[in-house]
Amino acid sequence: MNSNNQYPSVMPVVLFDGACPFCNRSVRFIHRHDQSGVFYFVPLDSQAGRDILAKLPSGISRNDTMILYDGGQVWIRSRAVLRILRYLGGRFILLYRLLRWIPPPLLDWIYDFIARNRFRLTRMAETCPIPDPSMGSHIITSSAALSGRSD
């Protein structure tokens, strides 16, 4: 972590809509295929999420946007998805290589369509999603936990 507690400086952090079943499934998917265990996940509506969002440009603080903070750079929407696929490697690198040739405006249009319909793509949960216990310390909800990380 940077000494000024702005962002984690080494590991990629995925910010996501914690109340969205589709987003939670996406996070579990990323975690399940993250063979190196590099990703950390921060719900946008958590204290840590709000603190990070406050430091980002205001145009990307929407709940329907996946945000990847990685090595001092912010990736949003389809660019975040591409970067995540690249990190996952293996068979996902082929998908990354294919998708990166799609023009960014078209890829973002597809991303936005999915984001607008994310609650329809999964059955609306009656209760709040419960984090997968195997994710353990990879889910960060408090700013103290975010700033206290030493990896």
HELIX and SHEET records of a PDB file:
HELIX    1   1 PRO A   21  HIS A   33  1                                  13    
HELIX    2   2 GLN A   47  ALA A   54  1                                   8    
HELIX    3   3 SER A   58  ILE A   60  5                                   3    
HELIX    4   4 ARG A   77  LEU A   88  1                                  12    
HELIX    5   5 PHE A   92  LEU A   99  1                                   8    
HELIX    6   6 PRO A  104  ARG A  116  1                                  13    
HELIX    7   7 ARG A  118  LEU A  121  1                                   4    
HELIX    8   8 PRO A  133  HIS A  138  5                                   6    
HELIX    9   9 SER A  143  GLY A  148  1                                   6    
SHEET    1   A 4 TYR A  40  PRO A  43  0                                        
SHEET    2   A 4 VAL A  13  PHE A  16  1                                        
SHEET    3   A 4 ILE A  67  ASP A  70 -1                                        
SHEET    4   A 4 GLN A  73  ILE A  76 -1                                        
END                                                                             
